[in-house]
């Protein structure tokens, strides 16, 4: 999706890179059926999620709960995405670092590259969809005076992987 503006944060929610609570290495929270292997879109709250640490082998699954008001709907109890944690298990995002006095975080490398592409551009698209990744970025990320520090921090995060 590099360079394709207007997409929402939910498009990156089928893979979270998180810190393993057991060994502090990079682990994954993903949709077992899709897991970035297919191009089909998964709807938030309607699929099971799996936590998997390839380093220590810790695995956890979470399944959506039936909505008793509408038996055809299923929901997860989601964490707030603004806290730098994955939405399902509440584990800290692996790709996050202090930058410009704020916490800069990305769900996965695809999300990181999308924002990096946006920050790198000196002339940016105008009038993005109000729920798009770009429209929802904090003002400090969009400011030209922070561009070099943000791009430097992004490079450091890419080296973590």
C-alpha positions as CSV (number, residue, x, y, z in Angstrom):
1,X,0.0,0.0,0.0
2,X,3.0,2.2,-0.2
3,X,2.1,5.6,-1.6
4,X,-1.6,4.8,-1.6
5,X,-3.1,7.5,0.6
6,X,-6.5,7.5,2.2
7,X,-6.4,4.0,3.8
8,X,-7.4,3.6,7.4
9,X,-5.4,2.2,10.4
10,X,-7.7,-0.9,10.4
11,X,-6.0,-2.0,7.2
12,X,-2.8,-2.8,9.3
13,X,-4.6,-4.5,12.2
14,X,-4.3,-8.1,11.0
15,X,-0.6,-8.1,12.1
16,X,0.9,-6.4,15.2
17,X,4.5,-6.8,16.1
18,X,4.6,-6.8,19.9
19,X,7.0,-7.3,22.8
20,X,6.7,-10.9,24.2
21,X,5.8,-10.7,27.9
22,X,7.9,-13.8,28.6
23,X,11.2,-13.1,26.8
24,X,11.0,-9.4,25.6
25,X,11.7,-10.4,22.0
26,X,9.5,-9.4,19.0
27,X,6.4,-11.5,18.7
28,X,3.3,-11.4,16.5
29,X,-0.4,-10.9,17.0
30,X,-2.2,-12.0,13.8
31,X,-5.3,-13.4,12.3
32,X,-4.6,-17.1,11.9
33,X,-6.8,-17.6,8.8
34,X,-5.5,-14.5,6.9
35,X,-2.2,-13.6,8.6
36,X,-1.1,-11.4,5.7
37,X,-1.1,-14.4,3.3
38,X,-4.2,-13.5,1.4
39,X,-5.5,-10.2,-0.1
40,X,-8.9,-10.5,1.6
41,X,-9.9,-7.9,4.2
42,X,-10.8,-9.1,7.7
43,X,-13.3,-7.1,9.7
44,X,-12.2,-5.9,13.1
45,X,-13.8,-7.9,15.8
46,X,-15.1,-10.8,13.7
47,X,-12.0,-13.1,13.7
48,X,-9.9,-14.9,16.1
49,X,-6.4,-13.6,16.9
50,X,-3.2,-15.5,17.9
51,X,-0.2,-14.3,19.8
52,X,3.0,-16.2,18.8
53,X,6.5,-15.6,20.0
54,X,8.9,-17.5,17.7
55,X,11.8,-17.0,20.2
56,X,10.3,-18.6,23.3
57,X,7.3,-20.4,21.8
58,X,4.7,-18.7,23.9
59,X,1.3,-18.9,22.2
60,X,-2.1,-17.5,23.1
61,X,-5.4,-17.3,21.3
62,X,-8.3,-15.0,21.7
63,X,-11.7,-15.5,20.1
64,X,-14.5,-13.0,19.5
65,X,-17.4,-13.0,22.0
66,X,-21.0,-13.4,20.8
67,X,-23.0,-10.2,20.9
68,X,-26.2,-11.3,22.8
69,X,-28.2,-8.4,21.3
70,X,-27.5,-9.6,17.8
71,X,-26.6,-13.3,17.7
72,X,-25.0,-12.9,14.2
73,X,-22.4,-10.4,15.5
74,X,-19.2,-11.1,17.4
75,X,-16.9,-8.6,19.2
76,X,-13.6,-8.4,21.0
77,X,-13.0,-6.2,24.0
78,X,-10.5,-3.9,22.3
79,X,-7.7,-1.9,23.8
80,X,-7.3,1.8,22.8
81,X,-5.0,2.1,19.8
82,X,-3.6,5.4,21.1
83,X,-1.8,3.7,24.0
84,X,0.9,2.0,21.9
85,X,-0.4,-1.5,22.6
86,X,-2.0,-4.1,20.3
87,X,-5.8,-4.0,20.2
88,X,-6.4,-7.6,21.3
89,X,-4.0,-8.7,24.1
90,X,-2.9,-5.2,25.2
91,X,0.8,-6.0,24.7
92,X,3.3,-3.2,24.0
93,X,4.0,-2.5,20.3
94,X,7.5,-3.6,19.4
95,X,8.1,-0.8,16.8
96,X,7.9,2.2,19.1
97,X,10.4,4.8,20.2
98,X,10.6,8.2,21.8
99,X,10.7,10.9,19.1
100,X,10.3,14.7,19.3
101,X,9.1,14.3,22.9
102,X,6.3,11.9,21.9
103,X,5.9,8.2,21.4
104,X,6.1,7.1,17.8
105,X,4.7,3.7,17.1
106,X,3.8,1.4,14.2
107,X,1.8,-1.9,14.2
108,X,4.1,-3.5,11.6
109,X,6.6,-2.8,8.8
110,X,3.9,-2.1,6.3
111,X,2.4,0.5,8.5
112,X,5.9,2.0,9.2
113,X,6.7,2.2,5.5
114,X,3.3,3.9,4.7
115,X,3.9,6.6,7.3
116,X,7.6,6.9,6.3
117,X,6.5,7.5,2.7
118,X,4.1,10.2,3.8
119,X,6.6,12.0,6.1
120,X,9.3,11.9,3.5
121,X,7.1,13.8,0.9
122,X,7.6,17.5,0.9
123,X,4.3,18.0,-1.0
124,X,1.6,15.8,0.4
125,X,-1.9,15.0,-0.9
126,X,-4.6,17.4,0.3
127,X,-8.0,16.4,1.6
128,X,-7.3,12.9,2.8
129,X,-10.3,10.9,4.1
130,X,-10.8,11.9,7.7
131,X,-10.3,8.4,9.1
132,X,-7.2,7.8,6.9
133,X,-3.8,7.0,8.5
134,X,-2.5,10.4,7.3
135,X,-5.4,12.4,8.6
136,X,-5.2,10.8,12.0
137,X,-1.4,11.4,12.4
138,X,-0.7,13.8,15.2
139,X,0.3,17.3,14.2
140,X,3.9,16.9,15.4
141,X,4.4,14.0,12.9
142,X,3.2,16.3,10.1
143,X,5.4,19.3,10.9
144,X,8.3,19.8,8.5
145,X,10.6,20.8,11.3
146,X,10.3,17.3,12.8
147,X,10.8,15.5,9.4
148,X,14.5,14.6,9.9
149,X,14.2,13.4,13.5
150,X,11.1,11.3,12.6
151,X,12.8,9.7,9.6
152,X,15.9,9.0,11.7
153,X,13.8,7.3,14.4
154,X,12.0,5.3,11.7
155,X,15.4,4.1,10.4
156,X,16.4,3.0,14.0
157,X,13.1,1.1,14.3
158,X,13.7,-0.7,11.0
159,X,17.1,-1.8,12.3
160,X,15.3,-3.5,15.3
161,X,13.7,-6.1,13.0
